Amino acid sequence: MNGPIPPALRRSEAVPLADRLTWNVSDAAKATGLSARTIQQAIYRDELPAIRVGRRVLLSPDAVRAWLESKSTSVAR
């Protein structure tokens, strides 16, 4: 593509969270309702696979979903 980048394509927020190929820690926290620190701790403990690209830490939405499902427990009533 030649010329300036259209404003809608400049920021990752232009693409809905559900449609992104990867999430950063903040995105994963927003999508799950967990804190960014909880996501970071899961990555540190190797419970949640992450991809490092330069200084960015990226997560697969499918991996985040699988991690959450592995954490689920039945709640007795």
Secondary structure by P-SEA (a helix, b strand, c coil): ccccccccccccccccccccccccaaaaaaaccccaaaaaaaaaaccbbbbbcccbbbbbaaaaaaaaaaabbbbcc
